[in-house]
Amino acid sequence: MFTRENAEQVYDILVTMGGASNNLRNLFVHEHVYSDLMCEEWRFQGFFGFGGKYRSKTNSIDYYRENHRTELDELMNNINEELKKVF
């Protein structure tokens, strides 16, 4: 279950490490904290392009397999390690 603090921390990581737009922060927080429906995935894009997604059930990110590159895989792993620290 997300709190506002958790959602803000997750989005901080998506912005600072993943290149997500800070302009969508309030919507992300709303969808994960206040919405009646569970937001299961959030397309943050950033450095991962259109396929960059945050998955709330697993508290992790991934991106389209066809776009995989070694440097993006390393970045994804680093982001996922930081996300583990939030919960």
NUVEXKOL-849313 format. One record per atom (N, C-alpha, C, CB): x, y, z; residue in three letters; atom name. Coordinates in pm, 1 decimal. Glycine has a CB too. Example, Ala and Ser with C-alpha at 12.3 -4.5 7.8 and 13.67 -1.06 7.14 Angstrom:
REM NUVEXKOL-849313
+----------+----------+----------+-------+---------+
:       xx :       yy :       zz : tivex : tordren :
+----------+----------+----------+-------+---------+
:   1319.0 :   -569.0 :    780.0 :   ALA :       N :
:   1230.0 :   -450.0 :    780.0 :   ALA :      CA :
:   1320.0 :   -330.0 :    780.0 :   ALA :       C :
:   1130.8 :   -447.3 :    904.6 :   ALA :      CB :
:   1285.0 :   -225.0 :    708.0 :   SER :       N :
:   1367.0 :   -106.0 :    714.0 :   SER :      CA :
:   1290.0 :      3.0 :    787.0 :   SER :       C :
:   1408.4 :    -59.8 :    572.5 :   SER :      CB :
+----------+----------+----------+-------+---------+
END
This chain:
REM NUVEXKOL-849313
+----------+----------+----------+-------+---------+
:       xx :       yy :       zz : tivex : tordren :
+----------+----------+----------+-------+---------+
:     83.3 :   -118.3 :      0.0 :   MET :       N :
:      0.0 :      0.0 :      0.0 :   MET :      CA :
:     87.8 :    124.7 :      0.0 :   MET :       C :
:    -94.8 :     -0.2 :    121.1 :   MET :      CB :
:     59.1 :    213.4 :    -89.2 :   PHE :       N :
:    136.5 :    335.8 :   -101.3 :   PHE :      CA :
:     88.8 :    442.1 :     -3.1 :   PHE :       C :
:    128.7 :    388.9 :   -243.2 :   PHE :      CB :
:    184.3 :    511.0 :     53.6 :   THR :       N :
:    155.7 :    635.3 :    123.8 :   THR :      CA :
:    202.6 :    747.7 :     31.9 :   THR :       C :
:    226.6 :    641.3 :    266.2 :   THR :      CB :
:    167.1 :    869.1 :     64.1 :   ARG :       N :
:    214.8 :    981.4 :    -16.4 :   ARG :      CA :
:    367.7 :    984.7 :    -16.1 :   ARG :       C :
:    157.5 :   1115.1 :     37.0 :   ARG :      CB :
:    427.1 :    959.7 :    100.0 :   GLU :       N :
:    573.2 :    960.1 :    111.2 :   GLU :      CA :
:    635.8 :    854.4 :     20.9 :   GLU :       C :
:    615.6 :    936.3 :    256.5 :   GLU :      CB :
:    580.2 :    731.0 :     21.3 :   ASN :       N :
:    631.7 :    624.5 :    -65.7 :   ASN :      CA :
:    623.5 :    664.1 :   -212.1 :   ASN :       C :
:    554.5 :    494.6 :    -42.8 :   ASN :      CB :
:    507.5 :    716.5 :   -250.6 :   ALA :       N :
:    487.3 :    754.6 :   -390.7 :   ALA :      CA :
:    585.6 :    864.4 :   -431.5 :   ALA :       C :
:    342.0 :    801.9 :   -413.6 :   ALA :      CB :
:    606.8 :    960.2 :   -344.5 :   GLU :       N :
:    702.8 :   1067.7 :   -373.8 :   GLU :      CA :
:    844.2 :   1011.8 :   -386.7 :   GLU :       C :
:    698.4 :   1175.9 :   -263.6 :   GLU :      CB :
:    880.3 :    919.8 :   -299.3 :   GLN :       N :
:   1014.2 :    860.3 :   -304.3 :   GLN :      CA :
:   1033.6 :    781.2 :   -433.4 :   GLN :       C :
:   1037.2 :    769.1 :   -182.4 :   GLN :      CB :
:    933.3 :    703.1 :   -470.8 :   VAL :       N :
:    941.9 :    627.0 :   -595.7 :   VAL :      CA :
:    957.4 :    722.8 :   -713.1 :   VAL :       C :
:    816.5 :    537.4 :   -614.9 :   VAL :      CB :
:    876.9 :    826.7 :   -715.7 :   TYR :       N :
:    883.9 :    918.2 :   -829.5 :   TYR :      CA :
:   1015.2 :    994.8 :   -831.8 :   TYR :       C :
:    767.4 :   1015.6 :   -826.0 :   TYR :      CB :
:   1069.2 :   1026.6 :   -715.7 :   ASP :       N :
:   1202.6 :   1088.1 :   -711.1 :   ASP :      CA :
:   1303.9 :   1000.8 :   -783.6 :   ASP :       C :
:   1247.3 :   1111.2 :   -565.1 :   ASP :      CB :
:   1299.6 :    871.4 :   -759.1 :   ILE :       N :
:   1392.3 :    777.8 :   -823.2 :   ILE :      CA :
:   1367.9 :    773.8 :   -974.0 :   ILE :       C :
:   1377.4 :    636.1 :   -762.6 :   ILE :      CB :
:   1241.3 :    769.7 :  -1013.6 :   LEU :       N :
:   1210.2 :    766.4 :  -1157.0 :   LEU :      CA :
:   1260.5 :    891.9 :  -1227.7 :   LEU :       C :
:   1059.2 :    751.4 :  -1178.5 :   LEU :      CB :
:   1252.5 :   1005.8 :  -1160.7 :   VAL :       N :
:   1299.6 :   1131.7 :  -1220.9 :   VAL :      CA :
:   1451.5 :   1138.5 :  -1221.2 :   VAL :       C :
:   1242.1 :   1252.8 :  -1145.4 :   VAL :      CB :
:   1512.3 :   1119.8 :  -1103.9 :   THR :       N :
:   1657.2 :   1142.4 :  -1092.9 :   THR :      CA :
:   1740.0 :   1035.1 :  -1162.2 :   THR :       C :
:   1697.0 :   1149.3 :   -947.6 :   THR :      CB :
:   1695.7 :    911.6 :  -1155.9 :   MET :       N :
:   1774.0 :    804.2 :  -1215.1 :   MET :      CA :
:   1721.2 :    759.5 :  -1351.6 :   MET :       C :
:   1777.0 :    686.9 :  -1121.6 :   MET :      CB :
:   1588.6 :    765.8 :  -1369.0 :   GLY :       N :
:   1527.5 :    712.5 :  -1490.0 :   GLY :      CA :
:   1492.9 :    814.0 :  -1596.4 :   GLY :       C :
:   1406.9 :    640.8 :  -1454.3 :   GLY :      CB :
:   1507.8 :    943.1 :  -1564.1 :   GLY :       N :
:   1480.4 :   1045.5 :  -1663.5 :   GLY :      CA :
:   1332.8 :   1075.7 :  -1685.2 :   GLY :       C :
:   1540.1 :   1005.4 :  -1791.5 :   GLY :      CB :
:   1245.2 :   1032.6 :  -1593.2 :   ALA :       N :
:   1102.4 :   1061.8 :  -1605.6 :   ALA :      CA :
:   1077.4 :   1211.5 :  -1593.8 :   ALA :       C :
:   1022.0 :    985.8 :  -1498.7 :   ALA :      CB :
:    968.9 :   1256.0 :  -1651.6 :   SER :       N :
:    931.5 :   1397.0 :  -1644.4 :   SER :      CA :
:    873.7 :   1428.8 :  -1506.8 :   SER :       C :
:    829.8 :   1432.4 :  -1755.2 :   SER :      CB :
:    924.4 :   1533.2 :  -1444.9 :   ASN :       N :
:    872.4 :   1574.7 :  -1314.3 :   ASN :      CA :
:    731.9 :   1633.2 :  -1326.3 :   ASN :       C :
:    966.3 :   1677.3 :  -1250.0 :   ASN :      CB :
:    690.7 :   1669.0 :  -1446.7 :   ASN :       N :
:    559.2 :   1728.0 :  -1469.4 :   ASN :      CA :
:    444.3 :   1633.3 :  -1435.5 :   ASN :       C :
:    547.6 :   1771.6 :  -1612.6 :   ASN :      CB :
:    470.0 :   1504.1 :  -1432.6 :   LEU :       N :
:    363.3 :   1406.9 :  -1406.5 :   LEU :      CA :
:    363.7 :   1356.0 :  -1262.7 :   LEU :       C :
:    376.3 :   1289.6 :  -1501.3 :   LEU :      CB :
:    445.9 :   1415.0 :  -1177.9 :   ARG :       N :
:    458.3 :   1370.7 :  -1038.8 :   ARG :      CA :
:    323.0 :   1369.7 :   -967.1 :   ARG :       C :
:    556.2 :   1460.9 :   -963.5 :   ARG :      CB :
:    248.7 :   1479.5 :   -973.1 :   ASN :       N :
:    121.8 :   1487.1 :   -899.7 :   ASN :      CA :
:     23.1 :   1381.3 :   -945.6 :   ASN :       C :
:     60.0 :   1624.8 :   -915.6 :   ASN :      CB :
:     19.4 :   1355.1 :  -1075.0 :   LEU :       N :
:    -68.9 :   1251.1 :  -1127.4 :   LEU :      CA :
:    -25.3 :   1113.3 :  -1077.9 :   LEU :       C :
:    -70.6 :   1254.2 :  -1281.1 :   LEU :      CB :
:    104.5 :   1087.2 :  -1078.9 :   PHE :       N :
:    157.4 :    960.0 :  -1028.6 :   PHE :      CA :
:    117.2 :    940.9 :   -882.5 :   PHE :       C :
:    311.9 :    954.9 :  -1043.3 :   PHE :      CB :
:    139.6 :   1042.2 :   -800.6 :   VAL :       N :
:    106.0 :   1033.7 :   -658.2 :   VAL :      CA :
:    -43.3 :   1009.4 :   -641.3 :   VAL :       C :
:    148.3 :   1162.5 :   -584.0 :   VAL :      CB :
:   -124.3 :   1084.6 :   -712.3 :   HIS :       N :
:   -269.4 :   1067.4 :   -702.1 :   HIS :      CA :
:   -310.7 :    925.0 :   -738.5 :   HIS :       C :
:   -341.6 :   1167.9 :   -792.8 :   HIS :      CB :
:   -260.8 :    875.6 :   -851.4 :   GLU :       N :
:   -299.3 :    741.8 :   -897.9 :   GLU :      CA :
:   -255.1 :    630.8 :   -802.9 :   GLU :       C :
:   -240.8 :    716.5 :  -1035.0 :   GLU :      CB :
:   -145.4 :    651.0 :   -732.2 :   HIS :       N :
:    -94.2 :    546.4 :   -643.7 :   HIS :      CA :
:   -140.7 :    559.1 :   -498.8 :   HIS :       C :
:     54.9 :    547.3 :   -647.2 :   HIS :      CB :
:   -188.5 :    675.8 :   -460.4 :   VAL :       N :
:   -227.3 :    696.9 :   -320.7 :   VAL :      CA :
:   -377.6 :    717.4 :   -305.2 :   VAL :       C :
:   -153.3 :    816.7 :   -263.6 :   VAL :      CB :
:   -436.9 :    798.6 :   -391.1 :   TYR :       N :
:   -574.0 :    843.6 :   -368.5 :   TYR :      CA :
:   -678.2 :    781.0 :   -460.5 :   TYR :       C :
:   -579.7 :    990.3 :   -383.3 :   TYR :      CB :
:   -636.9 :    719.3 :   -567.6 :   SER :       N :
:   -731.7 :    661.5 :   -662.9 :   SER :      CA :
:   -796.1 :    535.8 :   -604.9 :   SER :       C :
:   -661.2 :    628.9 :   -796.2 :   SER :      CB :
:   -923.2 :    516.2 :   -637.8 :   ASP :       N :
:   -994.1 :    395.8 :   -593.5 :   ASP :      CA :
:   -945.4 :    271.0 :   -666.2 :   ASP :       C :
:  -1143.9 :    412.4 :   -614.7 :   ASP :      CB :
:   -888.9 :    289.1 :   -783.5 :   LEU :       N :
:   -838.7 :    176.6 :   -861.3 :   LEU :      CA :
:   -688.4 :    165.1 :   -843.9 :   LEU :       C :
:   -874.7 :    192.0 :  -1010.0 :   LEU :      CB :
:   -641.1 :     43.8 :   -831.9 :   MET :       N :
:   -497.8 :     20.1 :   -816.9 :   MET :      CA :
:   -427.2 :     47.4 :   -948.8 :   MET :       C :
:   -470.4 :   -124.4 :   -769.7 :   MET :      CB :
:   -330.9 :    136.6 :   -947.3 :   CYS :       N :
:   -249.7 :    163.8 :  -1065.8 :   CYS :      CA :
:   -139.6 :     58.0 :  -1069.8 :   CYS :       C :
:   -189.4 :    310.5 :  -1063.6 :   CYS :      CB :
:   -150.6 :    -35.3 :  -1161.5 :   GLU :       N :
:    -56.6 :   -146.4 :  -1166.4 :   GLU :      CA :
:     69.8 :   -115.3 :  -1244.8 :   GLU :       C :
:   -123.1 :   -265.6 :  -1225.7 :   GLU :      CB :
:     58.4 :    -25.7 :  -1341.8 :   GLU :       N :
:    177.6 :     11.5 :  -1417.9 :   GLU :      CA :
:    169.2 :    158.2 :  -1456.9 :   GLU :       C :
:    193.3 :    -77.5 :  -1543.6 :   GLU :      CB :
:    286.3 :    219.5 :  -1462.4 :   TRP :       N :
:    296.6 :    361.3 :  -1495.7 :   TRP :      CA :
:    403.1 :    377.3 :  -1602.3 :   TRP :       C :
:    329.9 :    447.6 :  -1369.9 :   TRP :      CB :
:    363.6 :    428.7 :  -1716.2 :   ARG :       N :
:    458.7 :    448.4 :  -1826.3 :   ARG :      CA :
:    533.3 :    579.1 :  -1802.0 :   ARG :       C :
:    385.6 :    450.3 :  -1965.9 :   ARG :      CB :
:    655.5 :    568.5 :  -1747.6 :   PHE :       N :
:    733.2 :    688.8 :  -1715.7 :   PHE :      CA :
:    827.5 :    728.4 :  -1828.7 :   PHE :       C :
:    812.9 :    666.9 :  -1588.4 :   PHE :      CB :
:    856.1 :    636.8 :  -1917.5 :   GLN :       N :
:    939.1 :    655.8 :  -2035.7 :   GLN :      CA :
:   1082.0 :    695.7 :  -2001.0 :   GLN :       C :
:    877.6 :    760.3 :  -2125.0 :   GLN :      CB :
:   1113.6 :    822.8 :  -1991.0 :   GLY :       N :
:   1248.1 :    866.7 :  -1955.1 :   GLY :      CA :
:   1354.2 :    811.9 :  -2047.8 :   GLY :       C :
:   1279.3 :    826.5 :  -1814.6 :   GLY :      CB :
:   1463.7 :    767.8 :  -1988.6 :   PHE :       N :
:   1577.6 :    716.3 :  -2065.3 :   PHE :      CA :
:   1545.4 :    585.2 :  -2136.1 :   PHE :       C :
:   1697.0 :    696.5 :  -1973.9 :   PHE :      CB :
:   1434.5 :    522.3 :  -2100.8 :   PHE :       N :
:   1398.5 :    391.6 :  -2154.2 :   PHE :      CA :
:   1301.7 :    400.3 :  -2271.7 :   PHE :       C :
:   1338.1 :    307.2 :  -2045.6 :   PHE :      CB :
:   1266.3 :    520.9 :  -2310.5 :   GLY :       N :
:   1174.5 :    538.6 :  -2422.0 :   GLY :      CA :
:   1032.4 :    499.6 :  -2384.3 :   GLY :       C :
:   1220.5 :    457.3 :  -2541.2 :   GLY :      CB :
:    949.5 :    481.8 :  -2486.1 :   PHE :       N :
:    807.4 :    457.5 :  -2464.7 :   PHE :      CA :
:    780.9 :    334.1 :  -2378.3 :   PHE :       C :
:    737.7 :    442.3 :  -2597.6 :   PHE :      CB :
:    869.5 :    236.6 :  -2381.3 :   GLY :       N :
:    848.4 :    112.1 :  -2307.2 :   GLY :      CA :
:    885.8 :    117.0 :  -2160.8 :   GLY :       C :
:    924.4 :      4.5 :  -2370.9 :   GLY :      CB :
:    940.7 :    227.2 :  -2112.1 :   GLY :       N :
:    981.3 :    236.2 :  -1972.5 :   GLY :      CA :
:    861.6 :    239.7 :  -1879.5 :   GLY :       C :
:   1067.1 :    358.7 :  -1950.5 :   GLY :      CB :
:    845.3 :    134.8 :  -1798.1 :   LYS :       N :
:    728.1 :    124.8 :  -1710.1 :   LYS :      CA :
:    769.7 :     94.7 :  -1566.0 :   LYS :       C :
:    632.0 :     15.7 :  -1760.9 :   LYS :      CB :
:    698.3 :    158.8 :  -1474.9 :   TYR :       N :
:    707.6 :    126.4 :  -1332.8 :   TYR :      CA :
:    590.9 :     34.7 :  -1301.6 :   TYR :       C :
:    706.0 :    256.0 :  -1241.9 :   TYR :      CB :
:    619.2 :    -76.6 :  -1234.8 :   ARG :       N :
:    514.8 :   -172.9 :  -1199.3 :   ARG :      CA :
:    499.8 :   -175.2 :  -1047.0 :   ARG :       C :
:    548.6 :   -316.0 :  -1254.5 :   ARG :      CB :
:    383.5 :   -128.7 :  -1002.5 :   SER :       N :
:    362.0 :   -111.8 :   -858.6 :   SER :      CA :
:    352.2 :   -243.8 :   -783.3 :   SER :       C :
:    237.1 :    -32.2 :   -835.2 :   SER :      CB :
:    300.5 :   -349.2 :   -845.8 :   LYS :       N :
:    289.8 :   -478.2 :   -776.1 :   LYS :      CA :
:    425.6 :   -534.1 :   -737.2 :   LYS :       C :
:    216.9 :   -578.9 :   -863.2 :   LYS :      CB :
:    524.7 :   -509.7 :   -821.6 :   THR :       N :
:    658.8 :   -561.6 :   -794.4 :   THR :      CA :
:    754.9 :   -451.7 :   -750.9 :   THR :       C :
:    713.6 :   -631.7 :   -917.3 :   THR :      CB :
:    707.1 :   -326.5 :   -749.9 :   ASN :       N :
:    790.7 :   -211.7 :   -716.1 :   ASN :      CA :
:    921.3 :   -216.1 :   -795.7 :   ASN :       C :
:    819.9 :   -208.6 :   -564.4 :   ASN :      CB :
:    905.5 :   -224.0 :   -927.1 :   SER :       N :
:   1022.7 :   -234.2 :  -1014.5 :   SER :      CA :
:    990.8 :   -170.9 :  -1148.9 :   SER :       C :
:   1066.5 :   -382.3 :  -1032.9 :   SER :      CB :
:   1096.6 :   -149.4 :  -1226.2 :   ILE :       N :
:   1078.6 :    -98.3 :  -1361.9 :   ILE :      CA :
:   1126.5 :   -203.3 :  -1461.2 :   ILE :       C :
:   1155.1 :     35.9 :  -1382.1 :   ILE :      CB :
:   1079.0 :   -186.9 :  -1583.6 :   ASP :       N :
:   1130.7 :   -265.1 :  -1695.3 :   ASP :      CA :
:   1107.2 :   -184.3 :  -1821.3 :   ASP :       C :
:   1062.7 :   -406.5 :  -1704.2 :   ASP :      CB :
:   1146.4 :   -239.8 :  -1932.6 :   TYR :       N :
:   1125.6 :   -172.2 :  -2060.6 :   TYR :      CA :
:   1123.1 :   -274.9 :  -2171.0 :   TYR :       C :
:   1235.4 :    -66.7 :  -2087.0 :   TYR :      CB :
:   1082.0 :   -232.3 :  -2290.1 :   TYR :       N :
:   1065.8 :   -323.8 :  -2402.0 :   TYR :      CA :
:   1194.2 :   -400.4 :  -2431.3 :   TYR :       C :
:   1021.4 :   -247.8 :  -2525.5 :   TYR :      CB :
:   1179.7 :   -529.6 :  -2445.6 :   ARG :       N :
:   1294.1 :   -618.2 :  -2473.2 :   ARG :      CA :
:   1365.2 :   -580.2 :  -2603.2 :   ARG :       C :
:   1247.4 :   -764.3 :  -2480.6 :   ARG :      CB :
:   1289.3 :   -537.0 :  -2701.4 :   GLU :       N :
:   1353.2 :   -504.5 :  -2829.5 :   GLU :      CA :
:   1442.3 :   -380.8 :  -2820.9 :   GLU :       C :
:   1247.3 :   -483.1 :  -2936.0 :   GLU :      CB :
:   1431.5 :   -305.3 :  -2713.2 :   ASN :       N :
:   1515.4 :   -186.9 :  -2694.4 :   ASN :      CA :
:   1634.2 :   -212.3 :  -2601.4 :   ASN :       C :
:   1432.0 :    -73.6 :  -2639.6 :   ASN :      CB :
:   1653.0 :   -335.2 :  -2559.8 :   HIS :       N :
:   1756.4 :   -363.9 :  -2460.0 :   HIS :      CA :
:   1896.7 :   -333.3 :  -2510.2 :   HIS :       C :
:   1748.6 :   -508.7 :  -2418.1 :   HIS :      CB :
:   1967.4 :   -268.2 :  -2420.9 :   ARG :       N :
:   2109.9 :   -240.7 :  -2439.1 :   ARG :      CA :
:   2175.1 :   -261.5 :  -2303.7 :   ARG :       C :
:   2136.1 :    -94.4 :  -2494.9 :   ARG :      CB :
:   2301.9 :   -296.7 :  -2303.9 :   THR :       N :
:   2373.6 :   -325.1 :  -2180.0 :   THR :      CA :
:   2365.2 :   -209.9 :  -2081.6 :   THR :       C :
:   2518.2 :   -356.3 :  -2209.6 :   THR :      CB :
:   2386.1 :    -87.1 :  -2129.6 :   GLU :       N :
:   2384.6 :     27.7 :  -2038.3 :   GLU :      CA :
:   2245.7 :     52.2 :  -1979.3 :   GLU :       C :
:   2432.3 :    153.0 :  -2111.0 :   GLU :      CB :
:   2140.5 :     26.0 :  -2056.0 :   LEU :       N :
:   2005.4 :     41.7 :  -2001.9 :   LEU :      CA :
:   1971.3 :    -69.8 :  -1904.1 :   LEU :       C :
:   1902.9 :     44.6 :  -2115.0 :   LEU :      CB :
:   2019.8 :   -190.3 :  -1932.0 :   ASP :       N :
:   1999.2 :   -300.8 :  -1837.4 :   ASP :      CA :
:   2066.0 :   -269.3 :  -1703.9 :   ASP :       C :
:   2054.8 :   -433.6 :  -1895.2 :   ASP :      CB :
:   2185.8 :   -215.2 :  -1708.4 :   GLU :       N :
:   2256.2 :   -178.0 :  -1585.5 :   GLU :      CA :
:   2180.9 :    -68.3 :  -1510.6 :   GLU :       C :
:   2399.4 :   -131.6 :  -1617.5 :   GLU :      CB :
:   2133.7 :     31.4 :  -1583.5 :   LEU :       N :
:   2056.7 :    139.3 :  -1522.5 :   LEU :      CA :
:   1928.4 :     85.2 :  -1460.8 :   LEU :       C :
:   2024.2 :    247.9 :  -1626.2 :   LEU :      CB :
:   1858.4 :     -2.0 :  -1532.2 :   MET :       N :
:   1736.7 :    -63.6 :  -1480.1 :   MET :      CA :
:   1765.6 :   -137.1 :  -1349.6 :   MET :       C :
:   1676.4 :   -160.3 :  -1583.7 :   MET :      CB :
:   1872.2 :   -214.4 :  -1346.3 :   ASN :       N :
:   1908.5 :   -288.4 :  -1225.0 :   ASN :      CA :
:   1939.4 :   -193.3 :  -1109.3 :   ASN :       C :
:   2029.6 :   -379.3 :  -1252.1 :   ASN :      CB :
:   2010.2 :    -85.0 :  -1136.9 :   ASN :       N :
:   2041.6 :     13.6 :  -1033.1 :   ASN :      CA :
:   1915.4 :     80.3 :   -979.7 :   ASN :       C :
:   2137.2 :    119.7 :  -1087.7 :   ASN :      CB :
:   1824.5 :    115.7 :  -1069.3 :   ILE :       N :
:   1698.4 :    176.5 :  -1027.4 :   ILE :      CA :
:   1618.5 :     78.2 :   -942.7 :   ILE :       C :
:   1616.0 :    221.3 :  -1149.9 :   ILE :      CB :
:   1611.5 :    -45.6 :   -986.0 :   ASN :       N :
:   1535.9 :   -145.9 :   -909.8 :   ASN :      CA :
:   1594.6 :   -168.0 :   -771.2 :   ASN :       C :
:   1532.3 :   -278.1 :   -985.6 :   ASN :      CB :
:   1725.3 :   -158.7 :   -758.8 :   GLU :       N :
:   1788.1 :   -169.0 :   -626.4 :   GLU :      CA :
:   1746.5 :    -51.0 :   -537.8 :   GLU :       C :
:   1942.6 :   -174.2 :   -639.7 :   GLU :      CB :
:   1742.2 :     68.5 :   -595.0 :   GLU :       N :
:   1699.1 :    185.6 :   -517.7 :   GLU :      CA :
:   1552.1 :    175.8 :   -479.5 :   GLU :       C :
:   1723.4 :    314.0 :   -597.3 :   GLU :      CB :
:   1470.1 :    124.4 :   -570.4 :   LEU :       N :
:   1327.7 :    111.3 :   -540.5 :   LEU :      CA :
:   1303.2 :     15.1 :   -423.6 :   LEU :       C :
:   1252.3 :     63.1 :   -664.6 :   LEU :      CB :
:   1385.9 :    -86.9 :   -409.8 :   LYS :       N :
:   1372.4 :   -182.1 :   -299.3 :   LYS :      CA :
:   1386.5 :   -113.1 :   -163.1 :   LYS :       C :
:   1477.2 :   -293.3 :   -312.5 :   LYS :      CB :
:   1462.4 :     -5.9 :   -160.8 :   LYS :       N :
:   1488.4 :     65.4 :    -34.3 :   LYS :      CA :
:   1367.3 :    146.5 :     12.7 :   LYS :       C :
:   1608.9 :    158.3 :    -50.4 :   LYS :      CB :
:   1272.3 :    170.7 :    -76.8 :   VAL :       N :
:   1155.9 :    252.7 :    -42.7 :   VAL :      CA :
:   1059.6 :    177.9 :     48.1 :   VAL :       C :
:   1083.6 :    297.2 :   -169.2 :   VAL :      CB :
:   1041.1 :     49.0 :     23.6 :   PHE :       N :
:    943.5 :    -29.0 :    101.5 :   PHE :      CA :
:   1013.2 :   -126.2 :    193.8 :   PHE :       C :
:    848.4 :   -104.8 :      8.8 :   PHE :      CB :
+----------+----------+----------+-------+---------+
END
